[in-house]
Amino acid sequence: MATKLTLTLDNKTIETAKIYAKKNKISLSKLVEFYFKSLSSSFESYNKNIPPITRELSGIARIATIKSDKELLQDALNRRFL
């Protein structure tokens, strides 16, 4: 059963989340739902397989780009082979 949730976030965070959601063809609501599920105990077994240092460092690096992963890969390959 779906329940409505109201969140208060700064405008830049909201805009960034909307861009990410659109780029990944997912609704903002689903994005938030997936995030909350990742914090829940149902994902505990998944988290056990991740080394502690990786879990600790996860999310601290931000990549400022507006390019998709495919475009970034293409750029890297062009730099290497052209």
N, CA, C and O atoms as a GROMACS GRO file, in nm:
protein
  328
    1MET      N    1   0.084  -0.118   0.000
    1MET     CA    2   0.000   0.000   0.000
    1MET      C    3   0.089   0.124   0.000
    1MET      O    4   0.178   0.137   0.085
    2ALA      N    5   0.067   0.213  -0.092
    2ALA     CA    6   0.146   0.336  -0.102
    2ALA      C    7   0.089   0.441  -0.007
    2ALA      O    8  -0.032   0.456   0.006
    3THR      N    9   0.178   0.513   0.057
    3THR     CA   10   0.142   0.620   0.149
    3THR      C   11   0.218   0.745   0.111
    3THR      O   12   0.336   0.737   0.074
    4LYS      N   13   0.154   0.859   0.119
    4LYS     CA   14   0.216   0.985   0.082
    4LYS      C   15   0.314   1.029   0.192
    4LYS      O   16   0.287   1.013   0.311
    5LEU      N   17   0.427   1.085   0.149
    5LEU     CA   18   0.530   1.133   0.240
    5LEU      C   19   0.574   1.271   0.192
    5LEU      O   20   0.601   1.290   0.073
    6THR      N   21   0.581   1.366   0.282
    6THR     CA   22   0.627   1.500   0.247
    6THR      C   23   0.767   1.519   0.301
    6THR      O   24   0.792   1.496   0.420
    7LEU      N   25   0.859   1.561   0.215
    7LEU     CA   26   0.997   1.586   0.254
    7LEU      C   27   1.031   1.732   0.232
    7LEU      O   28   0.979   1.796   0.140
    8THR      N   29   1.117   1.786   0.316
    8THR     CA   30   1.165   1.922   0.298
    8THR      C   31   1.314   1.915   0.271
    8THR      O   32   1.392   1.871   0.355
    9LEU      N   33   1.353   1.961   0.152
    9LEU     CA   34   1.493   1.959   0.109
    9LEU      C   35   1.526   2.092   0.045
    9LEU      O   36   1.437   2.166   0.004
   10ASP      N   37   1.656   2.123   0.037
   10ASP     CA   38   1.693   2.247  -0.030
   10ASP      C   39   1.671   2.232  -0.181
   10ASP      O   40   1.674   2.121  -0.234
   11ASN      N   41   1.651   2.343  -0.249
   11ASN     CA   42   1.616   2.343  -0.392
   11ASN      C   43   1.721   2.275  -0.478
   11ASN      O   44   1.685   2.203  -0.571
   12LYS      N   45   1.848   2.295  -0.449
   12LYS     CA   46   1.954   2.236  -0.530
   12LYS      C   47   1.949   2.083  -0.522
   12LYS      O   48   1.968   2.015  -0.623
   13THR      N   49   1.925   2.030  -0.405
   13THR     CA   50   1.915   1.885  -0.387
   13THR      C   51   1.798   1.830  -0.465
   13THR      O   52   1.809   1.725  -0.529
   14ILE      N   53   1.686   1.898  -0.462
   14ILE     CA   54   1.567   1.854  -0.534
   14ILE      C   55   1.593   1.854  -0.684
   14ILE      O   56   1.561   1.757  -0.753
   15GLU      N   57   1.651   1.962  -0.735
   15GLU     CA   58   1.678   1.971  -0.878
   15GLU      C   59   1.777   1.863  -0.922
   15GLU      O   60   1.759   1.801  -1.028
   16THR      N   61   1.880   1.840  -0.843
   16THR     CA   62   1.977   1.736  -0.874
   16THR      C   63   1.911   1.599  -0.876
   16THR      O   64   1.938   1.518  -0.965
   17ALA      N   65   1.826   1.572  -0.779
   17ALA     CA   66   1.756   1.444  -0.772
   17ALA      C   67   1.662   1.426  -0.891
   17ALA      O   68   1.651   1.316  -0.946
   18LYS      N   69   1.595   1.533  -0.932
   18LYS     CA   70   1.506   1.526  -1.048
   18LYS      C   71   1.584   1.494  -1.175
   18LYS      O   72   1.540   1.413  -1.256
   19ILE      N   73   1.698   1.558  -1.192
   19ILE     CA   74   1.782   1.533  -1.309
   19ILE      C   75   1.830   1.388  -1.310
   19ILE      O   76   1.825   1.321  -1.413
   20TYR      N   77   1.876   1.341  -1.194
   20TYR     CA   78   1.923   1.203  -1.183
   20TYR      C   79   1.809   1.106  -1.215
   20TYR      O   80   1.829   1.010  -1.290
   21ALA      N   81   1.693   1.130  -1.159
   21ALA     CA   82   1.578   1.042  -1.182
   21ALA      C   83   1.539   1.040  -1.329
   21ALA      O   84   1.512   0.934  -1.386
   22LYS      N   85   1.536   1.156  -1.391
   22LYS     CA   86   1.499   1.164  -1.533
   22LYS      C   87   1.601   1.091  -1.620
   22LYS      O   88   1.565   1.017  -1.711
   23LYS      N   89   1.729   1.113  -1.590
   23LYS     CA   90   1.836   1.050  -1.667
   23LYS      C   91   1.828   0.897  -1.656
   23LYS      O   92   1.861   0.826  -1.751
   24ASN      N   93   1.786   0.848  -1.541
   24ASN     CA   94   1.779   0.704  -1.517
   24ASN      C   95   1.639   0.647  -1.538
   24ASN      O   96   1.611   0.531  -1.506
   25LYS      N   97   1.550   0.730  -1.594
   25LYS     CA   98   1.413   0.688  -1.627
   25LYS      C   99   1.342   0.624  -1.509
   25LYS      O  100   1.288   0.514  -1.519
   26ILE      N  101   1.343   0.695  -1.397
   26ILE     CA  102   1.279   0.648  -1.275
   26ILE      C  103   1.211   0.768  -1.210
   26ILE      O  104   1.260   0.881  -1.220
   27SER      N  105   1.100   0.744  -1.144
   27SER     CA  106   1.032   0.855  -1.077
   27SER      C  107   1.109   0.894  -0.951
   27SER      O  108   1.183   0.814  -0.894
   28LEU      N  109   1.090   1.016  -0.911
   28LEU     CA  110   1.155   1.066  -0.790
   28LEU      C  111   1.106   0.986  -0.668
   28LEU      O  112   1.184   0.959  -0.577
   29SER      N  113   0.980   0.951  -0.667
   29SER     CA  114   0.926   0.870  -0.557
   29SER      C  115   0.994   0.734  -0.549
   29SER      O  116   1.028   0.688  -0.440
   30LYS      N  117   1.014   0.669  -0.665
   30LYS     CA  118   1.082   0.538  -0.667
   30LYS      C  119   1.226   0.552  -0.619
   30LYS      O  120   1.277   0.467  -0.546
   31LEU      N  121   1.290   0.661  -0.661
   31LEU     CA  122   1.428   0.685  -0.620
   31LEU      C  123   1.438   0.694  -0.467
   31LEU      O  124   1.527   0.634  -0.407
   32VAL      N  125   1.349   0.768  -0.407
   32VAL     CA  126   1.347   0.781  -0.260
   32VAL      C  127   1.313   0.646  -0.196
   32VAL      O  128   1.373   0.608  -0.095
   33GLU      N  129   1.218   0.575  -0.255
   33GLU     CA  130   1.182   0.443  -0.202
   33GLU      C  131   1.302   0.348  -0.205
   33GLU      O  132   1.328   0.280  -0.106
   34PHE      N  133   1.374   0.344  -0.318
   34PHE     CA  134   1.492   0.258  -0.328
   34PHE      C  135   1.597   0.297  -0.224
   34PHE      O  136   1.660   0.210  -0.164
   35TYR      N  137   1.614   0.427  -0.202
   35TYR     CA  138   1.712   0.471  -0.103
   35TYR      C  139   1.673   0.423   0.036
   35TYR      O  140   1.757   0.370   0.110
   36PHE      N  141   1.548   0.442   0.073
   36PHE     CA  142   1.504   0.398   0.205
   36PHE      C  143   1.515   0.246   0.219
   36PHE      O  144   1.552   0.196   0.325
   37LYS      N  145   1.484   0.174   0.114
   37LYS     CA  146   1.498   0.028   0.119
   37LYS      C  147   1.643  -0.013   0.137
   37LYS      O  148   1.673  -0.112   0.204
   38SER      N  149   1.734   0.064   0.077
   38SER     CA  150   1.876   0.030   0.091
   38SER      C  151   1.923   0.047   0.234
   38SER      O  152   2.022  -0.014   0.274
   39LEU      N  153   1.854   0.129   0.310
   39LEU     CA  154   1.888   0.150   0.451
   39LEU      C  155   1.825   0.046   0.543
   39LEU      O  156   1.868   0.029   0.657
   40SER      N  157   1.725  -0.023   0.493
   40SER     CA  158   1.650  -0.114   0.578
   40SER      C  159   1.720  -0.247   0.597
   40SER      O  160   1.819  -0.277   0.529
   41SER      N  161   1.671  -0.325   0.688
   41SER     CA  162   1.731  -0.455   0.719
   41SER      C  163   1.714  -0.555   0.605
   41SER      O  164   1.785  -0.655   0.600
   42SER      N  165   1.619  -0.530   0.513
   42SER     CA  166   1.601  -0.623   0.402
   42SER      C  167   1.722  -0.625   0.310
   42SER      O  168   1.740  -0.720   0.233
   43PHE      N  169   1.805  -0.521   0.316
   43PHE     CA  170   1.926  -0.516   0.235
   43PHE      C  171   2.050  -0.550   0.319
   43PHE      O  172   2.163  -0.530   0.275
   44GLU      N  173   2.027  -0.599   0.439
   44GLU     CA  174   2.138  -0.631   0.529
   44GLU      C  175   2.232  -0.736   0.470
   44GLU      O  176   2.354  -0.725   0.482
   45SER      N  177   2.175  -0.837   0.406
   45SER     CA  178   2.260  -0.941   0.347
   45SER      C  179   2.346  -0.885   0.236
   45SER      O  180   2.460  -0.927   0.218
   46TYR      N  181   2.292  -0.790   0.160
   46TYR     CA  182   2.370  -0.725   0.055
   46TYR      C  183   2.486  -0.648   0.117
   46TYR      O  184   2.599  -0.654   0.068
   47ASN      N  185   2.459  -0.575   0.223
   47ASN     CA  186   2.563  -0.495   0.288
   47ASN      C  187   2.670  -0.580   0.354
   47ASN      O  188   2.783  -0.533   0.369
   48LYS      N  189   2.640  -0.701   0.392
   48LYS     CA  190   2.740  -0.789   0.455
   48LYS      C  191   2.850  -0.827   0.356
   48LYS      O  192   2.963  -0.854   0.397
   49ASN      N  193   2.817  -0.830   0.228
   49ASN     CA  194   2.914  -0.868   0.127
   49ASN      C  195   3.006  -0.754   0.085
   49ASN      O  196   3.102  -0.775   0.011
   50ILE      N  197   2.978  -0.634   0.132
   50ILE     CA  198   3.060  -0.517   0.099
   50ILE      C  199   3.164  -0.498   0.209
   50ILE      O  200   3.128  -0.492   0.327
   51PRO      N  201   3.291  -0.488   0.173
   51PRO     CA  202   3.394  -0.467   0.275
   51PRO      C  203   3.367  -0.340   0.356
   51PRO      O  204   3.316  -0.242   0.302
   52PRO      N  205   3.401  -0.340   0.485
   52PRO     CA  206   3.373  -0.225   0.572
   52PRO      C  207   3.428  -0.092   0.520
   52PRO      O  208   3.362   0.010   0.531
   53ILE      N  209   3.549  -0.093   0.463
   53ILE     CA  210   3.607   0.032   0.415
   53ILE      C  211   3.526   0.087   0.298
   53ILE      O  212   3.511   0.209   0.285
   54THR      N  213   3.473  -0.001   0.214
   54THR     CA  214   3.391   0.042   0.102
   54THR      C  215   3.260   0.102   0.152
   54THR      O  216   3.216   0.206   0.104
   55ARG      N  217   3.197   0.035   0.250
   55ARG     CA  218   3.074   0.088   0.308
   55ARG      C  219   3.097   0.225   0.370
   55ARG      O  220   3.015   0.315   0.355
   56GLU      N  221   3.209   0.240   0.440
   56GLU     CA  222   3.239   0.365   0.509
   56GLU      C  223   3.262   0.479   0.410
   56GLU      O  224   3.220   0.592   0.435
   57LEU      N  225   3.327   0.450   0.299
   57LEU     CA  226   3.360   0.554   0.202
   57LEU      C  227   3.250   0.576   0.098
   57LEU      O  228   3.255   0.673   0.022
   58SER      N  229   3.153   0.489   0.095
   58SER     CA  230   3.046   0.500  -0.004
   58SER      C  231   2.972   0.632   0.009
   58SER      O  232   2.925   0.669   0.116
   59GLY      N  233   2.962   0.702  -0.105
   59GLY     CA  234   2.884   0.825  -0.109
   59GLY      C  235   2.958   0.952  -0.077
   59GLY      O  236   2.900   1.060  -0.085
   60ILE      N  237   3.088   0.945  -0.040
   60ILE     CA  238   3.156   1.070  -0.003
   60ILE      C  239   3.212   1.142  -0.124
   60ILE      O  240   3.238   1.263  -0.117
   61ALA      N  241   3.231   1.073  -0.234
   61ALA     CA  242   3.283   1.137  -0.355
   61ALA      C  243   3.167   1.178  -0.444
   61ALA      O  244   3.075   1.101  -0.467
   62ARG      N  245   3.173   1.299  -0.495
   62ARG     CA  246   3.072   1.348  -0.586
   62ARG      C  247   3.137   1.377  -0.720
   62ARG      O  248   3.241   1.442  -0.727
   63ILE      N  249   3.076   1.329  -0.825
   63ILE     CA  250   3.126   1.355  -0.959
   63ILE      C  251   3.036   1.460  -1.022
   63ILE      O  252   2.917   1.437  -1.042
   64ALA      N  253   3.093   1.574  -1.052
   64ALA     CA  254   3.016   1.683  -1.111
   64ALA      C  255   3.019   1.669  -1.262
   64ALA      O  256   3.112   1.716  -1.328
   65THR      N  257   2.918   1.604  -1.316
   65THR     CA  258   2.910   1.586  -1.460
   65THR      C  259   2.765   1.583  -1.504
   65THR      O  260   2.676   1.543  -1.428
   66ILE      N  261   2.742   1.624  -1.625
   66ILE     CA  262   2.607   1.615  -1.679
   66ILE      C  263   2.602   1.512  -1.791
   66ILE      O  264   2.500   1.495  -1.857
   67LYS      N  265   2.714   1.442  -1.810
   67LYS     CA  266   2.721   1.340  -1.914
   67LYS      C  267   2.677   1.205  -1.858
   67LYS      O  268   2.693   1.177  -1.739
   68SER      N  269   2.620   1.123  -1.946
   68SER     CA  270   2.580   0.989  -1.906
   68SER      C  271   2.704   0.900  -1.897
   68SER      O  272   2.812   0.937  -1.944
   69ASP      N  273   2.689   0.784  -1.835
   69ASP     CA  274   2.800   0.688  -1.825
   69ASP      C  275   2.850   0.649  -1.963
   69ASP      O  276   2.970   0.634  -1.984
   70LYS      N  277   2.757   0.632  -2.056
   70LYS     CA  278   2.794   0.594  -2.192
   70LYS      C  279   2.881   0.702  -2.257
   70LYS      O  280   2.981   0.670  -2.321
   71GLU      N  281   2.844   0.828  -2.239
   71GLU     CA  282   2.922   0.939  -2.295
   71GLU      C  283   3.060   0.948  -2.230
   71GLU      O  284   3.159   0.975  -2.298
   72LEU      N  285   3.066   0.927  -2.099
   72LEU     CA  286   3.194   0.931  -2.030
   72LEU      C  287   3.286   0.820  -2.079
   72LEU      O  288   3.406   0.842  -2.098
   73LEU      N  289   3.231   0.700  -2.099
   73LEU     CA  290   3.310   0.589  -2.150
   73LEU      C  291   3.361   0.620  -2.291
   73LEU      O  292   3.477   0.594  -2.322
   74GLN      N  293   3.274   0.673  -2.374
   74GLN     CA  294   3.313   0.707  -2.511
   74GLN      C  295   3.425   0.812  -2.511
   74GLN      O  296   3.520   0.800  -2.588
   75ASP      N  297   3.414   0.913  -2.425
   75ASP     CA  298   3.519   1.015  -2.414
   75ASP      C  299   3.652   0.952  -2.373
   75ASP      O  300   3.756   0.984  -2.429
   76ALA      N  301   3.648   0.863  -2.274
   76ALA     CA  302   3.770   0.799  -2.226
   76ALA      C  303   3.834   0.714  -2.335
   76ALA      O  304   3.956   0.716  -2.352
   77LEU      N  305   3.753   0.640  -2.409
   77LEU     CA  306   3.806   0.557  -2.517
   77LEU      C  307   3.864   0.643  -2.629
   77LEU      O  308   3.968   0.609  -2.687
   78ASN      N  309   3.798   0.754  -2.660
   78ASN     CA  310   3.850   0.845  -2.762
   78ASN      C  311   3.985   0.903  -2.721
   78ASN      O  312   4.076   0.913  -2.803
   79ARG      N  313   3.998   0.943  -2.594
   79ARG     CA  314   4.125   0.997  -2.545
   79ARG      C  315   4.236   0.892  -2.552
   79ARG      O  316   4.351   0.924  -2.582
   80ARG      N  317   4.200   0.769  -2.526
   80ARG     CA  318   4.302   0.663  -2.523
   80ARG      C  319   4.345   0.618  -2.662
   80ARG      O  320   4.463   0.594  -2.686
   81PHE      N  321   4.249   0.607  -2.753
   81PHE     CA  322   4.280   0.547  -2.881
   81PHE      C  323   4.287   0.644  -2.999
   81PHE      O  324   4.325   0.604  -3.109
   82LEU      N  325   4.250   0.768  -2.979
   82LEU     CA  326   4.255   0.864  -3.091
   82LEU      C  327   4.363   0.967  -3.071
   82LEU      O  328   4.382   1.054  -3.156
   0.00000   0.00000   0.00000
